[in-house]
Amino acid sequence: MPLVRDISHVVLKQWQERINGIIMAASKQTLIDNFFKAYSERNKAGIKQVMDEHVTWSFLGQHKLAGIKTGIDEVIAFFDKMGSIMSESKPTIQKLIIAENDIYLIECQHIKTNRDDGINIEHDVTVLWEFENGKIISGKHFFADPKAVDNYFNAVPLLSDILIGFNPLIIEQTYSASINKVWNAITDENQMRKWYFDTMKSFKPVVGFETEFNVPSNGKDYLHIWKVTEVVPEKKITYNWKFGGYPGESLVSFEILKENNLTKIKLMEVGIESFPQNNPDFTRESWTEGWNYFICKRLKEYLERA
């Protein structure tokens, strides 16, 4: 019967469209999930599998995080900074809507932060993900109240803001080793124990990672407290440095640069003067001597011996 066949064909087509839609939605969400999994593991190869190398990310406004990020490294650095802020903001997130078509997946969220310093925001955010050839090619943030977002991000203190005005200590050293080899030496906990601090319990090049370990010096035990604040694989790692029982904090960054056939580390520490300057172990001279020992002697010997 033609009519029955026509109806059956229509029903089958509708069901196929629904099934295709479910598969398509799952695949886009899976790409996003796989991106965040690879990002959390600092697995750049995994990120490249789901994100285009020329990806762009728009986070517009009139605040210090605003701008368009281009390329995987800039996007990772943006997520690192955002993650650092959000870890202090303790947000509660309610997903309102997730929808998609052939090109886009859109997420609408209600976000409320719960910072201890009282700098908080409650607002609605939409994130628009764009896909092409099975990869994420762009992301865009839209805000229900852009002015409130500007006020929030301009008010939230970043450690780099807090430490503005302190004279940075800079140490530079070149090595006859590849960028990958140098990066592993300053981020792999087993290698770090061989040239840096042998009492260090653990270390991971992941934003938000924290570790504590004791270091004896001049008859005293100093509890070192580190928190990783920025990671750009094979380019830069930064961590916050405190000492248990002492006021003050600093920000230490290791930047890796190519210099002819050599690899250079530019170490910068800012905030030294915030530590008690009546303690000779915290003076600028002591820090300079220590970094020259670690960066110019111990690490150089370790890399060039290995």
C-alpha positions in Angstrom: 0.0 0.0 0.0 1.7 3.2 -1.2 0.2 5.4 1.6 1.5 3.0 4.3 4.9 2.9 2.6 5.1 6.7 2.4 4.1 7.1 6.1 6.7 4.4 7.1 9.4 6.2 5.1 8.6 9.5 6.8 8.6 7.9 10.3 11.9 6.2 9.5 13.4 9.4 8.3 12.3 11.2 11.4 13.8 8.6 13.7 17.0 8.6 11.7 17.2 12.4 12.1 16.7 12.1 15.8 19.4 9.4 16.1 21.8 11.4 14.0 21.1 14.4 16.2 21.8 12.4 19.3 25.1 11.1 17.8 26.1 14.5 16.7 25.4 16.1 20.1 27.3 13.3 21.8 30.3 13.7 19.5 30.5 17.5 20.1 30.1 17.1 23.9 32.7 14.3 23.8 35.2 16.6 22.0 34.7 19.2 24.7 35.0 16.6 27.5 38.2 15.2 25.8 39.6 18.7 25.6 39.2 19.3 29.3 40.5 15.9 30.2 43.7 16.5 28.1 44.0 20.0 29.5 43.8 18.8 33.1 46.5 16.3 32.3 48.7 18.9 30.5 48.5 16.5 27.5 49.2 18.8 24.6 49.1 15.9 22.0 45.6 15.1 23.4 44.5 18.7 23.1 45.7 18.8 19.5 43.5 15.8 18.7 40.4 17.8 19.5 41.4 21.4 19.0 42.6 23.1 15.9 46.1 24.6 16.2 44.7 28.0 14.9 41.9 28.0 17.4 40.6 31.4 18.6 39.0 32.2 21.9 37.1 35.4 22.6 36.6 36.8 26.1 35.7 40.4 25.5 35.2 43.3 27.8 37.1 46.1 29.5 39.2 44.1 32.0 42.6 42.5 32.4 41.6 39.1 31.0 39.8 40.5 28.0 40.9 39.9 24.4 41.0 37.3 21.6 43.4 34.5 22.2 44.9 32.8 19.1 46.4 29.4 18.9 46.5 26.5 21.4 49.2 28.0 23.6 47.4 31.3 24.1 44.1 29.4 24.8 45.8 27.2 27.4 47.4 30.2 29.1 43.9 31.9 29.2 42.3 28.8 30.8 45.2 28.7 33.3 44.6 32.3 34.4 40.9 31.7 34.5 41.4 28.5 36.5 43.6 30.4 39.0 40.9 33.0 39.6 38.1 30.4 39.7 39.9 28.2 42.2 39.9 31.2 44.6 36.3 32.2 43.7 34.7 28.8 44.5 31.9 29.1 42.0 28.6 27.3 42.0 27.6 26.6 38.4 24.1 25.7 37.2 23.8 24.5 33.5 20.7 26.0 32.1 20.7 25.0 28.4 22.9 22.9 26.1 22.0 22.9 22.4 23.7 22.5 19.1 23.5 22.2 15.3 25.9 21.1 12.6 28.5 23.7 13.5 28.0 25.0 17.0 27.3 23.8 20.6 26.0 26.4 23.0 26.1 26.3 26.8 24.1 28.7 29.0 25.1 28.8 32.7 24.2 30.6 35.9 27.3 31.3 37.9 27.7 32.5 41.5 31.1 33.0 43.0 31.8 32.7 46.7 35.1 34.4 47.4 36.3 35.0 51.0 37.3 38.6 50.2 33.7 39.5 49.3 34.5 40.3 45.6 31.7 38.2 44.0 29.4 38.1 41.0 26.2 36.3 40.2 25.3 36.3 36.5 24.4 34.3 33.4 27.1 33.3 30.8 26.8 31.8 27.4 29.7 29.9 25.8 29.5 29.3 22.1 31.8 26.4 20.8 32.4 26.2 17.1 33.6 23.0 15.3 35.1 22.1 11.9 36.5 18.8 10.7 36.0 17.2 14.0 37.9 19.8 16.0 37.2 22.9 18.1 38.0 25.9 16.1 36.7 28.7 18.3 35.0 29.7 21.5 33.1 32.9 22.5 31.8 34.1 25.8 28.7 36.3 26.0 27.5 37.9 29.3 24.1 39.0 30.4 25.7 41.9 32.3 29.1 42.8 30.7 29.6 45.8 33.0 29.3 43.6 36.1 31.8 41.2 34.5 34.3 44.0 33.9 33.9 45.2 37.5 34.4 41.7 38.8 37.6 40.9 36.9 39.1 44.3 37.5 38.5 43.9 41.2 39.7 40.4 41.6 43.4 40.5 42.7 45.8 38.5 40.7 49.1 37.6 42.4 51.0 39.5 39.7 48.9 42.6 40.6 49.7 42.2 44.3 53.4 42.0 43.7 53.6 45.0 41.3 56.3 47.4 42.7 58.7 44.8 43.9 62.0 44.7 42.1 62.2 41.4 40.2 65.2 39.2 40.5 66.3 37.8 37.1 68.7 35.0 36.4 69.5 33.7 32.9 71.5 30.7 31.9 71.9 28.8 28.6 72.2 25.0 28.3 73.5 22.5 25.6 70.2 20.7 25.7 66.9 20.6 23.8 63.8 22.6 24.9 62.0 19.3 25.7 64.9 18.1 27.9 65.1 21.4 29.8 61.3 21.5 30.3 61.3 18.0 31.7 64.1 18.8 34.0 62.2 21.7 35.6 58.8 20.0 35.7 59.3 16.3 36.3 59.4 15.6 40.0 61.9 12.8 39.8 64.4 14.9 37.8 63.8 18.0 40.0 64.9 16.0 43.0 68.3 15.4 41.4 69.3 19.0 40.9 66.7 21.1 42.9 65.2 20.1 46.2 65.7 16.4 47.1 63.2 16.7 49.9 60.4 17.7 47.5 57.5 15.2 47.9 55.7 15.7 44.6 55.3 18.1 41.8 53.0 18.4 38.8 53.0 21.1 36.0 49.3 21.7 36.5 47.6 25.0 37.4 46.3 24.8 40.9 48.7 22.0 42.0 50.0 22.5 45.5 52.9 20.9 47.4 54.7 21.4 50.7 58.1 20.1 51.8 60.8 21.0 54.4 64.2 22.3 53.5 66.9 22.6 56.2 69.1 25.7 56.1 71.5 27.3 58.6 70.1 25.1 61.4 66.5 25.8 60.6 63.7 23.9 58.8 61.8 26.0 56.3 58.4 24.7 55.1 58.2 25.5 51.4 54.7 26.0 50.1 54.2 26.1 46.3 51.1 26.6 44.2 51.4 26.4 40.4 49.7 29.4 38.8 50.6 29.3 35.1 51.7 26.6 32.7 52.6 27.0 29.0 54.1 23.6 28.0 57.7 23.8 27.0 57.6 27.6 27.3 56.8 28.8 30.8 55.9 27.6 34.3 55.1 29.9 37.3 54.4 29.2 40.9 53.5 31.0 44.1 56.1 30.5 46.8 55.4 30.9 50.6 57.2 29.7 53.8 55.2 28.2 56.6 55.2 30.4 59.7 56.6 33.4 57.9 54.8 36.4 56.3 55.3 37.2 52.6 55.0 35.5 49.2 56.8 35.6 45.9 56.0 34.5 42.3 58.7 32.5 40.5 58.6 31.9 36.8 60.8 29.8 34.5 60.7 30.9 30.9 62.3 28.7 28.2 63.8 30.4 25.2 65.7 29.3 22.1 69.1 31.0 21.7 71.0 29.9 18.5 71.7 26.2 19.1 71.2 26.5 22.9 68.2 26.6 25.2 68.0 29.4 27.7 66.1 29.7 31.0 65.1 33.1 32.1 64.2 32.8 35.8 62.3 35.7 37.4 61.2 36.0 41.0 59.1 39.0 42.2 58.1 39.6 45.8 61.3 38.8 47.6 61.1 41.9 49.7 57.7 40.8 51.2 59.6 38.2 53.3 61.1 39.2 56.6 64.2 41.1 55.7 65.7 40.8 59.2 66.2 37.1 58.4 69.5 36.7 56.4 68.0 33.6 54.6 65.3 35.9 53.0 67.5 38.7 51.8 68.0 39.5 48.1 71.6 38.5 48.3 70.6 35.0 49.7 68.0 34.5 47.0 70.5 35.6 44.3 73.2 33.2 45.6 70.6 30.4 45.8 69.3 30.8 42.2 72.8 31.1 40.8 73.6 27.8 42.5 70.5 26.0 41.3 70.2 27.5 37.7 73.7 28.2 36.7 75.5 25.3 38.4 73.3 22.4 39.5 70.8 22.4 36.6 73.6 23.0 34.1 75.7 20.2 35.4 72.6 17.9 35.5 71.6 18.6 31.9 75.0 18.5 30.4 76.0 15.4 32.3 72.7 13.6 31.3 
